[in-house]
Amino acid sequence: MAKRGGRKTTVAVRRHRCFVSLDLPAALRDAAVAGQSFLRTKEHDLRYTAVSNLHLTLKFLGEISPDDRAEVRKRLGLISPQGVSLRLVRAGCFAPRIVWLAVHGADELQRQVDQALEGLFEPERRFMGHITIARTKGIPDALKMELGDFVVPVLDCPVSSFSLQESHLSHLGPRYETVARFALTES
């Protein structure tokens, strides 16, 4: 609090909407775009994730203070994760809004992120690696069936980094800014 003219005033602290993400290799990003292209041939009211925003969220942090953001950055820099290899598994949806591609291979890194951020954030209770490729107001049964028809390419892609991202929301959609990038060591 600061005193101004004999009155106490509260200074608002700018908060940052942040998350930790796994940076997608080009082949996985291309597969996600192929999934979007498949869905564009169908007649559903979907809002597609911008190609520049495709990622795998390891941990959503929410609105955090500048001090917490600095602490998160420091702690993430202290972990030494081994190489990660991602594999696409299938397409599906989380009712009522999210269309995704399931990805295996990020679980161990996600646990390391949780351990590094222990005491600042609750650990993930149910982590399922996925790439959100579209959103909708409701998931019709026809879309669920069509997602089952999408043939997910067989890919096993090494990942070279993960990052702390800040999300800037606007009427044009989210814009992600990389706060810090962390290299993965080869296993």
SEDOKE-426508 format. One line per 8 residues: their letters; for each residue y, z, x of C-alpha. Coordinates in steps of 0.5 Angstrom, whole numbers, padded with zeros to 4 digits. Last residue first. Example, Ala and Ser with C-alpha at 12.3 -4.5 7.8 and 13.67 -1.06 7.14 Angstrom:
2
sa = -0002/0014/0027  -0009/0016/0025
//
This chain:
187
setlafra = -0080/-0047/0038  -0073/-0050/0039  -0067/-0046/0038  -0063/-0046/0032  -0056/-0047/0033  -0050/-0043/0029  -0044/-0046/0025  -0038/-0042/0023
vteyrpgl = -0033/-0043/0018  -0035/-0049/0015  -0031/-0051/0009  -0034/-0053/0003  -0030/-0057/-0003  -0032/-0055/-0010  -0031/-0059/-0016  -0024/-0063/-0018
hslhseql = -0022/-0058/-0022  -0022/-0053/-0016  -0027/-0049/-0012  -0026/-0048/-0005  -0033/-0045/-0002  -0033/-0042/0005  -0039/-0044/0009  -0043/-0040/0014
sfssvpcd = -0048/-0044/0018  -0055/-0046/0020  -0057/-0051/0025  -0062/-0056/0028  -0067/-0057/0023  -0073/-0061/0024  -0076/-0065/0018  -0082/-0066/0015
lvpvvfdg = -0082/-0071/0010  -0087/-0074/0005  -0082/-0077/0000  -0082/-0073/-0007  -0085/-0078/-0013  -0080/-0077/-0019  -0085/-0077/-0025  -0085/-0069/-0026
lemkladp = -0077/-0070/-0026  -0078/-0075/-0032  -0082/-0069/-0036  -0077/-0064/-0035  -0071/-0069/-0036  -0075/-0071/-0043  -0075/-0063/-0045  -0068/-0063/-0045
igktrait = -0064/-0058/-0039  -0058/-0056/-0042  -0050/-0056/-0040  -0052/-0060/-0033  -0052/-0060/-0026  -0055/-0064/-0020  -0058/-0065/-0014  -0059/-0057/-0012
ihgmfrre = -0063/-0057/-0006  -0068/-0052/-0006  -0071/-0046/-0002  -0074/-0041/-0007  -0072/-0033/-0005  -0073/-0028/-0010  -0071/-0021/-0009  -0065/-0023/-0004
peflgela = -0063/-0017/0000  -0057/-0013/-0002  -0051/-0015/0002  -0047/-0011/0007  -0052/-0006/0009  -0057/-0011/0012  -0053/-0017/0014  -0057/-0019/0020
qdvqrqle = -0064/-0017/0016  -0062/-0022/0010  -0060/-0027/0015  -0067/-0026/0019  -0071/-0026/0012  -0067/-0033/0010  -0070/-0036/0017  -0077/-0034/0015
daghvalw = -0076/-0037/0008  -0073/-0044/0010  -0080/-0048/0011  -0081/-0050/0004  -0076/-0055/0000  -0076/-0055/-0008  -0071/-0061/-0010  -0067/-0059/-0015
virpafcg = -0064/-0060/-0022  -0059/-0054/-0025  -0057/-0052/-0032  -0061/-0048/-0037  -0066/-0047/-0034  -0068/-0048/-0027  -0070/-0055/-0026  -0075/-0059/-0022
arvlrlsv = -0077/-0064/-0016  -0083/-0063/-0011  -0085/-0060/-0004  -0080/-0063/0001  -0081/-0060/0008  -0077/-0057/0012  -0078/-0055/0020  -0074/-0049/0023
gqpsilgl = -0073/-0048/0030  -0073/-0040/0032  -0068/-0036/0030  -0064/-0032/0035  -0059/-0027/0031  -0053/-0024/0034  -0048/-0030/0031  -0050/-0028/0024
rkrveard = -0048/-0021/0025  -0041/-0024/0028  -0040/-0029/0022  -0042/-0023/0017  -0037/-0018/0020  -0031/-0023/0020  -0032/-0025/0013  -0033/-0018/0011
dpsieglf = -0026/-0017/0015  -0023/-0023/0011  -0025/-0020/0004  -0031/-0023/0001  -0032/-0026/-0006  -0039/-0028/-0007  -0045/-0028/-0001  -0050/-0033/-0003
kltlhlns = -0056/-0033/0002  -0060/-0038/0005  -0057/-0044/0001  -0060/-0051/0002  -0055/-0056/0003  -0052/-0062/-0001  -0044/-0062/-0001  -0042/-0068/0003
vatyrldh = -0047/-0072/-0002  -0043/-0069/-0008  -0048/-0066/-0013  -0049/-0070/-0019  -0046/-0068/-0026  -0051/-0070/-0031  -0051/-0072/-0038  -0058/-0076/-0038
ektrlfsq = -0060/-0083/-0040  -0064/-0084/-0034  -0063/-0089/-0028  -0058/-0084/-0025  -0064/-0079/-0024  -0067/-0084/-0019  -0061/-0085/-0016  -0060/-0077/-0015
gavaadrl = -0067/-0076/-0012  -0066/-0082/-0007  -0059/-0078/-0005  -0064/-0072/-0004  -0068/-0076/0000  -0062/-0078/0004  -0060/-0071/0005  -0067/-0070/0008
aapldlsv = -0067/-0075/0012  -0060/-0074/0015  -0062/-0067/0017  -0059/-0061/0012  -0055/-0055/0015  -0058/-0049/0012  -0053/-0045/0009  -0050/-0038/0009
fcrhrrva = -0045/-0037/0003  -0038/-0035/0002  -0032/-0035/-0003  -0026/-0032/0001  -0022/-0026/-0002  -0014/-0026/0000  -0012/-0019/0000  -0007/-0017/-0005
vttkrggr = -0001/-0012/-0003  -0001/-0006/-0007  0007/-0004/-0008  0009/0003/-0008  0016/0004/-0010  0022/0007/-0006  0025/0000/-0005  0019/-0003/-0003
kam = 0013/0002/0000  0007/-0001/0002  0000/0000/0000
//
